[in-house]
Amino acid sequence: MTVGKSKGYGCYDRKDFRKEVVVQDGWHWKGGDEQTKKVVRVPFLMEKDCQYTLSELGQKDERCIGCKWRK
C-alpha cells in the first residue's frame, strides 16, 4: 500500500469561523453543593485568514497553495 501526497492540511478550505462562541463564566449556586455552569456568548475575535501563510515558511508550503484562506 502506498500513501499518496496529501493535497492540504485539515484547515485547507475549512468552513468560516462562528461569529460568537459560548464560554463558561463562573457558576450558579443552587444551594448546598449543587451548582450549574454560568455561560455567556462572546464574539469570536480570532483572524479568519491564515496567519501561517504570512510567514516565509508558509509562503513556501506547497500544501497551502490554492486554499481560500491563504494570504
C-alpha positions in Angstrom: 0.0 0.0 0.0 1.4 3.4 -0.9 0.5 6.6 0.7 -0.1 9.5 -1.7 0.9 13.1 -1.1 -1.9 14.9 0.8 -3.4 17.9 -1.1 -3.7 20.0 2.0 -3.9 20.3 5.8 -7.0 19.9 7.9 -7.5 23.7 7.7 -7.4 23.7 3.9 -10.6 25.5 2.6 -12.2 25.0 6.1 -15.6 26.5 6.9 -15.7 30.1 8.2 -15.4 30.5 12.0 -18.5 31.3 14.0 -19.3 34.9 14.8 -19.6 34.1 18.5 -18.8 31.3 20.9 -20.3 30.2 24.2 -17.9 30.1 27.2 -18.2 29.4 30.9 -18.2 32.5 33.1 -18.5 31.1 36.6 -21.1 29.1 38.5 -24.8 29.5 39.5 -25.1 28.2 43.1 -28.4 26.4 43.8 -27.7 25.9 47.5 -25.6 23.4 49.3 -23.2 21.7 47.0 -25.4 21.9 43.9 -24.2 24.2 41.1 -24.6 24.7 37.4 -22.3 26.4 34.9 -22.9 30.0 34.1 -22.3 30.6 30.3 -22.1 33.7 28.2 -21.8 34.4 24.5 -18.7 36.3 23.4 -17.6 37.5 20.0 -15.0 35.3 18.2 -12.1 37.6 17.6 -9.5 35.3 16.0 -8.3 36.3 12.5 -10.2 34.2 9.9 -7.4 34.4 7.3 -4.4 32.1 7.6 -1.6 33.6 9.7 0.8 30.7 8.9 1.0 31.8 5.2 2.1 35.3 6.3 5.4 33.7 7.3 8.2 32.9 4.9 7.8 29.2 5.7 4.0 29.4 5.0 4.6 31.1 1.7 6.8 28.2 0.6 4.5 25.4 1.8 3.1 23.6 -1.3 0.2 22.2 0.7 -1.3 25.6 1.2 -1.4 26.6 -2.5 -5.0 27.2 -3.6 -6.5 27.4 -0.1 -9.2 30.2 0.1 -7.8 31.4 3.5 -4.2 31.8 2.2 -2.8 35.4 2.3 
